[in-house]
């Protein structure tokens, strides 16, 4: 199974991009290339630095797991401070649905797995940051989380 390809397609659909959206994207170019023609502005960044004004969606694809846990949580918190109420945070990445020790061949989910969190942890961080998360699992290790920012 091409988990990266499945996740990429679902990430784009989860963003529900419109021609009016202004998107901040952190991840690989494949998803960015698909998102770009569907939105008004697509800013590609390595971090939440200098976000474009009027931001409506922040999309993280394959990037959260490459950060230390404290930085992962800080990134989700920062996303909340940058998005307006009802703005979207979309995270497509490896997230363990159950203990990593119980997963056959976890390396099938790619590289940089040492900082992968559980789906429950990512959901909890999103709730703590003021998001209403909706998680979609694709097997034991791949998930796409759509989180709507609540009212301030």
GINOR-V803778 format. One record per residue. N is the residue number from 0. RES is the residue in three letters. OMEGA is omega in whole degrees, -180 to 180 (none if undefined). Layout:
n: [N & N]
res: [RES & RES]
omega: [OMEGA & OMEGA]
This chain:
n: [0 & 1 & 2 & 3 & 4 & 5 & 6 & 7 & 8 & 9 & 10 & 11 & 12 & 13 & 14 & 15 & 16 & 17 & 18 & 19 & 20 & 21 & 22 & 23 & 24 & 25 & 26 & 27 & 28 & 29 & 30 & 31 & 32 & 33 & 34 & 35 & 36 & 37 & 38 & 39 & 40 & 41 & 42 & 43 & 44 & 45 & 46 & 47 & 48 & 49 & 50 & 51 & 52 & 53 & 54 & 55 & 56 & 57 & 58 & 59 & 60 & 61 & 62 & 63 & 64 & 65 & 66 & 67 & 68 & 69 & 70 & 71 & 72 & 73 & 74 & 75 & 76 & 77 & 78 & 79 & 80 & 81 & 82 & 83 & 84 & 85 & 86 & 87 & 88 & 89 & 90 & 91 & 92 & 93 & 94 & 95 & 96 & 97 & 98 & 99 & 100 & 101 & 102 & 103 & 104 & 105 & 106 & 107 & 108 & 109 & 110 & 111 & 112 & 113 & 114 & 115 & 116 & 117 & 118 & 119 & 120 & 121 & 122 & 123 & 124 & 125 & 126 & 127 & 128 & 129 & 130 & 131 & 132 & 133 & 134 & 135 & 136 & 137 & 138 & 139 & 140 & 141 & 142 & 143 & 144 & 145 & 146 & 147 & 148 & 149 & 150 & 151]
res: [UNK & UNK & UNK & UNK & UNK & UNK & UNK & UNK & UNK & UNK & UNK & UNK & UNK & UNK & UNK & UNK & UNK & UNK & UNK & UNK & UNK & UNK & UNK & UNK & UNK & UNK & UNK & UNK & UNK & UNK & UNK & UNK & UNK & UNK & UNK & UNK & UNK & UNK & UNK & UNK & UNK & UNK & UNK & UNK & UNK & UNK & UNK & UNK & UNK & UNK & UNK & UNK & UNK & UNK & UNK & UNK & UNK & UNK & UNK & UNK & UNK & UNK & UNK & UNK & UNK & UNK & UNK & UNK & UNK & UNK & UNK & UNK & UNK & UNK & UNK & UNK & UNK & UNK & UNK & UNK & UNK & UNK & UNK & UNK & UNK & UNK & UNK & UNK & UNK & UNK & UNK & UNK & UNK & UNK & UNK & UNK & UNK & UNK & UNK & UNK & UNK & UNK & UNK & UNK & UNK & UNK & UNK & UNK & UNK & UNK & UNK & UNK & UNK & UNK & UNK & UNK & UNK & UNK & UNK & UNK & UNK & UNK & UNK & UNK & UNK & UNK & UNK & UNK & UNK & UNK & UNK & UNK & UNK & UNK & UNK & UNK & UNK & UNK & UNK & UNK & UNK & UNK & UNK & UNK & UNK & UNK & UNK & UNK & UNK & UNK & UNK & UNK]
omega: [177 & -177 & -180 & 179 & 178 & -179 & -179 & 179 & -180 & 178 & 180 & 179 & -180 & 178 & -178 & -173 & 175 & 179 & 179 & -175 & 172 & -170 & 170 & -173 & 174 & -179 & -177 & -175 & -178 & 179 & 179 & 180 & 178 & -180 & -171 & -178 & -177 & -174 & 179 & -179 & 173 & 177 & 178 & -178 & 171 & -180 & -180 & -179 & 177 & -180 & 178 & 178 & 178 & -177 & 178 & -179 & 168 & -177 & 176 & -180 & 178 & -175 & -176 & -176 & -180 & -179 & 172 & -176 & 179 & 178 & 176 & -179 & 179 & 179 & 178 & 178 & 179 & 178 & 179 & -179 & -178 & -176 & 175 & 172 & -178 & 173 & -176 & 165 & 179 & -180 & 174 & -174 & 171 & 175 & -176 & 177 & 175 & -173 & -178 & -180 & -180 & -177 & 176 & 175 & -180 & -180 & 177 & -178 & 175 & -177 & 177 & -177 & -174 & -179 & 180 & 179 & 173 & 177 & -180 & 179 & -180 & 177 & 180 & 178 & 179 & 178 & 180 & -180 & 177 & 178 & 171 & -173 & 175 & -173 & 177 & -178 & 175 & -177 & -172 & -172 & -178 & -180 & 171 & -180 & 175 & -177 & 178 & 178 & 179 & 178 & -180 & none]
